[in-house]
């Protein structure tokens, strides 16, 4: 540099923020330093966006995993409960049979009630249906009846109770349905 010449002022570089969290523009003494800062800032913004996407993906994964676990638990319960429903049916039939032994009848009724309370505690619900419209999602029509004063498509008799577990059909109800008068 010559003695009479004034030193050059550092060049000001204008950095366009690549993301809203960007810092203010930098003052650089060298053009290369400014370019490096811009590249680093752009890379940091890319990494921030990638981290946000990964976090969102992980939250979605956790939610899907929780749903899958709940479904697997419910399906396992259903597999265990389904054979027990036949036992309940037999207990109910036995409790309805006429007998001279009142103690046995009382014992069977208590057992049926206890069994039903246990199922209710496990969120098992009976599918109702008599005198209700036929629901093909929860009932199986095994026959038709023709009765006066009953609307067509109405369940007239439940032959075997149906049950649901948390909205999942464990066993559809076997029913008779009012047919069309012809």
C-alpha positions in Angstrom: 0.0 0.0 0.0 1.3 3.5 -0.8 1.6 6.1 1.8 -0.8 8.5 0.3 -3.4 5.9 -0.4 -6.3 5.4 2.0 -6.9 1.8 3.2 -9.8 0.0 1.7 -12.9 -0.3 3.7 -14.1 -3.9 4.3 -16.9 -4.9 1.9 -20.3 -5.3 3.3 -22.0 -8.5 2.3 -25.7 -8.8 2.3 -26.9 -12.3 3.4 -30.4 -13.2 2.5 -31.8 -15.2 5.3 -32.7 -18.7 4.1 -35.0 -19.3 7.1 -36.9 -17.1 9.6 -34.5 -17.9 12.4 -31.6 -16.4 10.4 -29.2 -13.9 12.0 -28.7 -10.4 10.6 -26.4 -9.8 7.7 -22.7 -10.0 8.5 -19.9 -7.5 7.9 -17.1 -9.3 6.1 -13.6 -8.2 5.5 -13.2 -10.8 2.8 -15.6 -12.0 0.1 -14.7 -15.6 0.8 -15.6 -15.3 4.5 -19.0 -13.9 3.5 -19.7 -16.8 1.0 -18.7 -19.4 3.7 -21.0 -17.8 6.2 -23.9 -17.9 3.6 -23.2 -21.5 2.9 -23.0 -22.4 6.6 -26.2 -20.6 7.3 -28.0 -22.3 4.4 -26.7 -25.7 5.6 -27.9 -24.9 9.2 -31.3 -24.1 7.9 -31.5 -27.3 5.9 -30.5 -29.3 9.0 -33.1 -27.5 11.1 -35.8 -28.3 8.6 -34.6 -31.9 8.4 -34.7 -32.2 12.2 -38.3 -30.8 12.2 -39.3 -33.5 9.6 -37.6 -36.3 11.6 -39.3 -35.1 14.8 -42.7 -35.1 13.1 -42.0 -38.6 11.5 -41.1 -39.9 14.9 -44.3 -38.6 16.5 -46.3 -40.2 13.8 -44.4 -43.5 14.3 -45.1 -43.4 18.1 -48.8 -42.8 17.4 -49.0 -45.6 14.9 -47.1 -47.9 17.2 -49.4 -47.1 20.1 -52.4 -47.9 17.9 -50.9 -51.1 16.7 -50.2 -52.2 20.3 -53.7 -51.4 21.4 -55.1 -53.4 18.4 -52.8 -56.3 19.2 -53.9 -56.3 22.8 -57.6 -56.2 21.9 -57.1 -59.0 19.3 -55.3 -61.1 22.0 -58.2 -60.5 24.4 -60.7 -61.4 21.7 -58.9 -64.7 21.0 -59.0 -65.5 24.7 -62.6 -64.5 25.3 -64.2 -66.1 22.3 -64.1 -69.7 23.7 -65.4 -68.5 27.0 -68.6 -67.2 25.4 -69.7 -70.8 24.7 -69.1 -71.6 28.4 -71.3 -68.6 29.4 -74.0 -69.8 27.0 -74.0 -73.3 28.6 -74.1 -71.8 32.1 -77.1 -69.6 31.1 -78.9 -72.6 29.6 -78.3 -74.6 32.8 -79.5 -71.8 35.0 -82.8 -71.6 33.0 -83.5 -75.3 33.3 -86.2 -76.3 35.8 -84.8 -78.0 38.9 -86.0 -79.0 42.3 -82.6 -78.1 43.9 -82.9 -74.4 44.7 -79.4 -74.2 46.0 -78.0 -75.4 42.7 -80.2 -73.1 40.7 -79.1 -70.1 42.9 -75.5 -71.1 42.5 -75.7 -71.3 38.7 -77.4 -67.9 38.6 -74.7 -66.4 40.8 -72.0 -67.9 38.6 -73.7 -66.5 35.4 -74.0 -63.1 37.0 -70.3 -63.2 38.1 -69.3 -64.3 34.6 -71.3 -61.4 33.0 -69.8 -58.9 35.4 -66.3 -60.1 34.6 -67.0 -59.7 30.9 -68.4 -56.2 31.5 -65.2 -55.3 33.4 -63.2 -56.3 30.3 -65.4 -54.0 28.1 -67.4 -56.9 26.6 -70.9 -55.9 25.7 -73.8 -58.1 24.6 -75.3 -57.3 21.2 -78.9 -56.5 21.8 -81.4 -57.0 19.1 -84.9 -58.3 19.9 -87.6 -55.9 18.6 -84.8 -53.8 17.0 -84.0 -53.4 13.3 -81.7 -56.1 11.9 -78.0 -55.1 11.9 -76.0 -57.2 9.4 -72.8 -55.9 11.0 -73.5 -57.4 14.4 -76.1 -60.1 13.7 -76.6 -63.2 11.5 -80.1 -63.9 10.3 -80.6 -67.7 10.6 -84.3 -67.6 9.7 -87.4 -65.6 9.0 -90.7 -65.4 10.8 -94.0 -63.9 9.9 -95.7 -62.2 12.8 -98.6 -59.8 12.7 -97.9 -56.2 13.8 -94.1 -56.5 13.4 -92.3 -54.4 10.8 -90.3 -56.2 8.1 -86.6 -56.4 8.9 -87.1 -56.4 12.7 -85.4 -59.0 14.9 -88.1 -61.2 16.4 -86.0 -63.6 18.4 -82.4 -63.9 19.5 -81.3 -67.5 19.3 -77.7 -66.9 20.5 -76.4 -63.6 22.0 -73.7 -61.7 20.2 -70.8 -59.9 21.9 -68.5 -57.0 21.2 -65.1 -56.1 22.7 -64.3 -52.4 22.4 -66.3 -52.1 19.2 -64.9 -55.4 17.7 -67.5 -58.1 17.0 -66.4 -61.1 19.1 -69.4 -63.1 18.0 -72.4 -62.0 16.0 -75.8 -62.6 17.4 -77.8 -65.4 15.7 -81.4 -64.1 15.2 -84.7 -64.6 13.5 -86.0 -61.7 11.4 -89.5 -60.6 10.4 -89.9 -61.4 6.7 -91.9 -59.5 4.1 -95.6 -60.3 4.1 -96.3 -61.8 0.7 
